[in-house]
Amino acid sequence: MENNKNTFIAIALMLGVWVVFSILFPPTKQEPAEQPEKPAVEQVAPTQESAPVVTPAASPALAVATPAPAPAEEKEIVVQTDLYKAVFTSIGARLKQLELNNFRVEDSEGSPLVSIIDTFNPEKGTFRLNGNNGISLSSEAPYSVSAETSNISLSGDETRKLVFTTTTAEGVVVEKEFTLNASSYAIDLAVRVSNNGTLPVRGGLDLALVQHYDESVE
């Protein structure tokens, strides 16, 4: 009995010591270890593939016909003297009418005057000039004229010069100078040629007297 009592006392002391120790030295709570943060993953919304843009092929340009240059406007210079009436045209710088004041077709008052040249077509006028062998001068080239008026009257011993000027594609300047004298039927013609281009030019000019043939006159 004595031994059992001592045993109970020892156990009670041990329990008392454990309780006091637990009160004085409570166990520390261990905080859970911090887990490393996982890198944030950016969620990208799936994109829809855009359909490829197809550019329509350019249609071939239609050839546009270049309009032909408008024909040059004709200018007539009428020279009236006591002896004749002369009509010059700026197309080709040609004489297309020459009417004699003192001569008639028939010996009667009502008869028409004699016309050495009489045509409405500039291409059939006389003093035709055209280039060849390198000078591209057309016989129907448009000319500028020095006369300030389209009607010129001469009398007595008066004289007048008419200067027609044109320039070819090569830069060749051609002048046709007519000298008219009121007291003479003669019409003098001087042709001057100068090269205003940058390159030398070879070639020549042909001058012809053209007489229009009227088939209605037999």
C-alpha positions as CSV (number, residue, x, y, z in Angstrom):
1,M,0.0,0.0,0.0
2,E,2.8,2.4,0.9
3,N,4.4,1.8,-2.5
4,N,1.2,2.5,-4.4
5,K,0.7,5.7,-2.5
6,N,4.2,6.9,-3.4
7,T,3.5,6.1,-7.0
8,F,0.3,8.2,-7.1
9,I,2.1,11.1,-5.5
10,A,4.9,10.9,-8.0
11,I,2.5,10.9,-10.9
12,A,0.6,13.8,-9.4
13,L,3.8,15.8,-9.0
14,M,4.8,15.1,-12.6
15,L,1.4,16.2,-13.8
16,G,1.7,19.4,-11.8
17,V,5.1,20.1,-13.1
18,W,3.9,19.6,-16.7
19,V,0.9,21.9,-16.2
20,V,3.0,24.6,-14.7
21,F,5.6,24.3,-17.4
22,S,2.9,24.5,-20.0
23,I,1.5,27.7,-18.5
24,L,4.9,29.3,-18.1
25,F,6.2,28.3,-21.4
26,P,3.3,27.9,-23.9
27,P,4.3,26.4,-27.2
28,T,4.9,28.9,-30.1
29,K,2.6,28.7,-33.1
30,Q,4.6,28.0,-36.2
31,E,3.4,30.2,-39.1
32,P,3.2,28.4,-42.3
33,A,6.2,29.1,-44.6
34,E,5.4,31.6,-47.3
35,Q,5.2,30.0,-50.7
36,P,6.9,31.9,-53.5
37,E,4.5,33.9,-55.6
38,K,3.8,32.4,-58.9
39,P,4.5,34.7,-61.8
40,A,1.3,36.2,-63.1
41,V,0.5,34.8,-66.5
42,E,-1.0,37.4,-68.8
43,Q,-3.9,35.8,-70.5
44,V,-4.1,36.9,-74.1
45,A,-7.4,36.6,-75.7
46,P,-7.1,34.5,-78.9
47,T,-7.1,36.7,-81.9
48,Q,-8.9,35.8,-85.0
49,E,-6.7,35.7,-88.1
50,S,-7.7,38.5,-90.4
51,A,-8.5,37.5,-93.9
52,P,-5.7,38.5,-96.3
53,V,-6.5,41.7,-98.1
54,V,-6.5,41.0,-101.8
55,T,-5.8,44.1,-103.9
56,P,-7.4,43.8,-107.3
57,A,-4.9,44.0,-110.1
58,A,-4.9,47.3,-111.9
59,S,-6.6,47.0,-115.2
60,P,-4.3,47.9,-118.1
61,A,-4.7,51.5,-119.2
62,L,-6.6,51.9,-122.4
63,A,-4.7,53.6,-125.1
64,V,-6.1,57.0,-125.6
65,A,-5.8,58.3,-129.2
66,T,-4.0,61.6,-129.4
67,P,-6.2,64.0,-131.2
68,A,-4.8,65.4,-134.4
69,P,-3.7,69.0,-134.2
70,A,-6.3,71.5,-135.3
71,P,-5.6,72.9,-138.8
72,A,-4.0,76.3,-138.7
73,E,-6.3,79.3,-139.3
74,E,-5.8,80.8,-142.6
75,K,-5.1,84.5,-142.9
76,E,-5.4,86.4,-146.2
77,I,-3.6,89.5,-147.2
78,V,-5.2,91.5,-150.0
79,V,-2.9,93.9,-151.9
80,Q,-4.7,96.3,-154.2
81,T,-2.7,98.4,-156.7
82,D,-3.6,100.4,-159.9
83,L,-2.5,97.4,-162.0
84,Y,-3.6,94.3,-160.1
85,K,-5.2,92.7,-157.1
86,A,-3.1,90.1,-155.3
87,V,-4.3,87.8,-152.5
88,F,-1.7,86.0,-150.3
89,T,-2.4,83.3,-147.9
90,S,-0.6,82.4,-144.6
91,I,-0.9,78.7,-145.4
92,G,2.4,78.0,-147.2
93,A,2.9,81.8,-147.7
94,R,1.6,81.5,-151.2
95,L,-0.1,83.7,-153.8
96,K,-3.6,82.3,-154.6
97,Q,-5.1,85.1,-156.6
98,L,-3.7,87.6,-159.1
99,E,-6.3,89.7,-161.0
100,L,-5.3,92.2,-163.6
101,N,-7.3,95.5,-163.4
102,N,-6.7,96.6,-167.0
103,F,-7.5,93.4,-168.8
104,R,-10.8,91.6,-169.4
105,V,-11.6,88.2,-170.7
106,E,-13.6,89.7,-173.6
107,D,-13.6,93.1,-175.1
108,S,-16.8,94.3,-173.4
109,E,-17.6,96.3,-170.3
110,G,-19.4,93.5,-168.5
111,S,-16.6,91.0,-169.1
112,P,-14.8,89.7,-166.0
113,L,-11.2,90.8,-165.4
114,V,-8.4,88.4,-166.3
115,S,-7.1,86.3,-163.4
116,I,-3.7,84.9,-163.8
117,I,-4.2,82.9,-160.6
118,D,-7.6,82.3,-159.0
119,T,-8.1,79.5,-156.4
120,F,-9.8,79.2,-153.1
121,N,-7.6,76.3,-152.1
122,P,-4.3,77.5,-150.5
123,E,-2.6,74.2,-151.6
124,K,-3.0,75.3,-155.3
125,G,-1.5,78.7,-154.8
126,T,1.8,79.6,-156.5
127,F,5.3,80.1,-155.0
128,R,5.2,76.7,-153.4
129,L,8.1,76.0,-151.0
130,N,8.9,72.7,-149.3
131,G,12.0,71.2,-147.7
132,N,13.9,68.0,-148.5
133,N,16.8,65.8,-147.4
134,G,16.6,66.8,-143.7
135,I,14.5,70.0,-143.6
136,S,10.9,69.1,-142.7
137,L,9.2,72.1,-144.2
138,S,5.7,71.4,-145.6
139,S,4.4,73.4,-148.5
140,E,1.3,73.9,-146.4
141,A,3.1,75.0,-143.3
142,P,1.4,77.9,-141.4
143,Y,3.3,81.2,-141.5
144,S,3.1,84.4,-139.5
145,V,2.9,87.6,-141.5
146,S,4.4,91.0,-140.8
147,A,1.4,92.9,-142.2
148,E,-0.6,94.7,-139.5
149,T,-3.7,94.8,-141.7
150,S,-5.2,92.3,-144.1
151,N,-6.0,95.0,-146.7
152,I,-3.1,97.0,-148.3
153,S,-3.5,99.6,-151.0
154,L,-0.6,100.9,-153.1
155,S,-0.5,103.6,-155.7
156,G,2.0,105.6,-157.8
157,D,5.5,104.4,-157.0
158,E,4.7,103.0,-153.6
159,T,6.3,99.7,-152.6
160,R,5.6,97.3,-149.8
161,K,7.3,94.2,-148.3
162,L,5.4,91.3,-147.0
163,V,7.4,88.9,-144.8
164,F,6.1,85.5,-144.0
165,T,7.9,83.4,-141.3
166,T,7.7,79.9,-140.1
167,T,9.9,77.5,-138.0
168,T,10.5,73.8,-138.7
169,A,10.7,71.1,-136.0
170,E,14.5,71.2,-136.3
171,G,14.5,74.9,-135.4
172,V,15.1,76.1,-139.0
173,V,13.5,79.5,-139.6
174,V,12.3,80.1,-143.1
175,E,11.3,83.6,-144.3
176,K,9.6,84.4,-147.6
177,E,9.8,88.1,-148.4
178,F,7.6,89.5,-151.2
179,T,8.2,92.9,-152.6
180,L,5.3,94.6,-154.4
181,N,5.6,97.7,-156.5
182,A,2.4,99.7,-157.4
183,S,3.9,100.7,-160.8
184,S,4.9,97.2,-161.9
185,Y,3.4,93.8,-162.4
186,A,6.5,92.1,-161.1
187,I,6.5,90.5,-157.6
188,D,9.9,89.9,-156.2
189,L,10.5,86.9,-153.8
190,A,13.5,86.4,-151.5
191,V,13.8,83.3,-149.4
192,R,16.0,83.4,-146.3
193,V,16.9,80.4,-144.1
194,S,18.6,80.4,-140.7
195,N,19.2,77.6,-138.2
196,N,18.1,78.5,-134.7
197,G,18.4,74.9,-133.4
198,T,21.2,73.3,-131.4
199,L,22.2,70.8,-134.0
200,P,23.5,71.2,-137.6
201,V,21.0,70.6,-140.3
202,R,21.5,69.4,-143.8
203,G,18.9,69.6,-146.5
204,G,17.5,71.9,-149.2
205,L,14.4,73.7,-150.3
206,D,12.3,73.4,-153.5
207,L,10.5,76.4,-154.9
208,A,7.9,75.9,-157.6
209,L,5.5,78.1,-159.6
210,V,2.1,76.4,-159.5
211,Q,-0.6,77.2,-162.0
212,H,-4.0,76.0,-161.1
213,Y,-5.7,74.3,-164.0
214,D,-9.5,75.0,-164.3
215,E,-11.1,72.1,-166.1
216,S,-14.2,74.1,-166.7
217,V,-12.3,76.4,-169.1
218,E,-11.6,74.9,-172.5
